[in-house]
Amino acid sequence: MTPEELEAQIEVTAEQYRRYLNPTLPNLLKFMGFGTVSHSADGMTLTDVEGNEWLDFLGGLGVFSLGHRHPKVVAAVRDQLERLPLTIPIFFNRQQAELAELLASVLPGRLQYSFFCSSGTEAVEGALKLARVHTGRTQVISAERAYHGKTLGALSASGRDLYKTPFEPLMPDFKQVPFGDLAALEAAVTGRTAAVLLEPIQGEGGVVVPPDDYLPGVRRLCTERGALLIADEVQTGFGRTGKMFAVEHYGVEPDLMCLAKALGGGVMPLGAFCGTPEVWEPFRTRPWLHTSTFGSPGGNPMACVAGIAAIRAMQDENLPARAAALGTYFLGRLHELRSEFPGAIREVRGKGLLLGLEFEDEDVAGLTIAAVARRRVIVAYYLSNPRVFRFEPPLIVTHAQIDRAVEVFRESLQETLSLLEGVEPD
Ligand SMILES: Cc1ncc(COP(=O)(O)O)c(C=O)c1O
């Protein structure tokens, strides 16, 4: 195809978006520098229909921790597809049972039981429901700037008004306190509190790492007051922060944990909420208390074999340790950038390969994303904090690729700053 034909083909897709998906989204994506159509992907690289290769430093918002199309996950899914892609929930589902056992072997503390679903927000909904029925209480305390998803319960616990206000009134009895502030939580948790729902390290809020004594303090408080601690590890789970689960940095064992994103190995959508035997008690007497067609309890065979292959690959390739080492290197490089641009970059922070770079100015952030995209590196900002650039590459990223991304970022920021000063970049 000629370049003109390819461009026309992309425009057909953009027009279908405008007419049948969303009238404004294509222009927004183009403005951000990403208005193309993806064609294929492999490892750290995404290729668009024009044959351009993009270096992925967004990792599908945390989905592609193993990189794109990990061969063992692809092989497991392909094999399952040929035999039994979906099954009926009144036969045993061997793939689901095996995944639940494997998951229990890597989960922290006494987390043992799992309910599988497809997305993070479903995992959070299930955990919230179970916390209510288990405790017989209704109140849920979460953190300001949290992100737990966009279904009604998860949204009620989330933090950005932009996504919440149009849907008010949301769920009653949800309260938010500043993240990392134990005194605020102590004042909020009462005998009516069913659960404290927290991301151990806030992701979409712009990568907020709490003080070291925060989560152990939250654990103590929940135990004292009979509230459950729900750790939302949808984004931090599976090695992202340098440990298999972020709670392990703090030696904390939650009562419930929410998972999704990387669990499906970047090949299938898969989520789960997991709990201790005590917390699971309401499901013992009522096994169909929480179900859906694809989740009763969920986990279609194709997604489950992807999950099994993904966890094994993470273990075989030692990805949590890799994320810790590469994350330290990457953060060091970002600190160098901050010293170079002290007026533009307010802070760099994070753990493992969940990294954020906070700009002084939101407009500079937006323009820099577009400049980075022109150089074919994929990055974005965090949903609950658009001033913060997110760097969440697959955990297979190399030192050389990090160096490349840092160089691209430096050039792009320089270009943006020169543009805003009205000076032509040289
Ligand atoms: C911590 C956390 N919880 C829940 C969700 C919602 O997951 P999903 O978009 O799969 O519904 C996200 C998504 O970014 C997340 O980061």
The ligand as a MOL file (V3000), in Angstrom:
LIG
                    3D

  0  0  0     0  0            999 V3000
M  V30 BEGIN CTAB
M  V30 COUNTS 16 16 0 0 0
M  V30 BEGIN ATOM
M  V30 1 C -5.3840 0.2880 41.4330 0
M  V30 2 C -6.4320 0.0740 40.3810 0
M  V30 3 N -7.5940 -0.5110 40.7250 0
M  V30 4 C -8.5650 -0.7420 39.8290 0
M  V30 5 C -8.4160 -0.3530 38.5170 0
M  V30 6 C -9.5160 -0.5970 37.5420 0
M  V30 7 O -9.1580 -1.6100 36.6690 0
M  V30 8 P -9.9380 -1.7800 35.2900 0
M  V30 9 O -9.6030 -0.5930 34.4480 0
M  V30 10 O -9.4320 -3.0830 34.7290 0
M  V30 11 O -11.3870 -1.8470 35.6190 0
M  V30 12 C -7.2280 0.2730 38.1150 0
M  V30 13 C -7.0330 0.7220 36.7330 0
M  V30 14 O -6.1420 1.4300 36.3840 0
M  V30 15 C -6.2130 0.4930 39.0660 0
M  V30 16 O -5.0570 1.0920 38.7470 0
M  V30 END ATOM
M  V30 BEGIN BOND
M  V30 1 1 1 2
M  V30 2 1 2 3
M  V30 3 2 2 15
M  V30 4 2 3 4
M  V30 5 1 4 5
M  V30 6 1 5 6
M  V30 7 2 5 12
M  V30 8 1 6 7
M  V30 9 1 7 8
M  V30 10 2 8 9
M  V30 11 1 8 10
M  V30 12 1 8 11
M  V30 13 1 12 13
M  V30 14 1 12 15
M  V30 15 2 13 14
M  V30 16 1 15 16
M  V30 END BOND
M  V30 END CTAB
M  END
